[in-house]
């Protein structure tokens, strides 16, 4: 796993914030006659009173969601903290995530990302590269997807994006739930071909003309037929844009 310093620090701080800002909930089973009921218990932080609710009630459903959220956050925090301790010498810094979020208003918001439908490009795939239930158009795109999965960065492959009536299908629209911000990755796999260069220039101009910032809101990666990229190339380029977004 190749987590960057800033991305991993953001993930650790985000998981800690979930645990700090939600009630510690206990789940247990209570026997009533011959049947068992799942109940959730928590202690109010302000009154210190103990509250118990069955899972079948509306409050119980809310407590169940919070309980599962906290369980997932605990597991992820342990994972990320272990990676940090084995990678970096210094302790993980305490970050003001709200300050990082305010650095720049993102183009890819949670609302936009959630609305996107992956694999919306109907163009025929000539050289299919299946991975994790998705058929990618090239080995390089599959490698990008594998790396994004390895560092827990959600993405949607070739969704439909619209810019003032112009339809485009970016290769990857990625999202960082920890910061509520996303970015686009376009892989230019035939950059030595004339028509492909024109398509790349069009996309670059389209993004920048709508206020997207290169290296922050979107990333272009490149290859030619004679010089295919290595996995380290994608790691390096994606890490750079993640550091730009995640750095304090």
HELIX and SHEET records of a PDB file:
HELIX    1   1 UNK A    5  UNK A   20  1                                  16    
HELIX    2   2 UNK A   58  UNK A   87  1                                  30    
HELIX    3   3 UNK A   97  UNK A  101  1                                   5    
HELIX    4   4 UNK A  110  UNK A  115  1                                   6    
HELIX    5   5 UNK A  139  UNK A  150  1                                  12    
HELIX    6   6 UNK A  194  UNK A  209  1                                  16    
HELIX    7   7 UNK A  231  UNK A  246  1                                  16    
SHEET    1   A 3 UNK A  25  UNK A  32  0                                        
SHEET    2   A 3 UNK A  35  UNK A  43 -1                                        
SHEET    3   A 3 UNK A  50  UNK A  54 -1                                        
SHEET    1   B 2 UNK A 129  UNK A 131  0                                        
SHEET    2   B 2 UNK A 134  UNK A 136 -1                                        
SHEET    1   C 4 UNK A 154  UNK A 157  0                                        
SHEET    2   C 4 UNK A 172  UNK A 176 -1                                        
SHEET    3   C 4 UNK A 181  UNK A 188 -1                                        
SHEET    4   C 4 UNK A 218  UNK A 222  1                                        
SHEET    1   D 2 UNK A 161  UNK A 163  0                                        
SHEET    2   D 2 UNK A 166  UNK A 168 -1                                        
END                                                                             
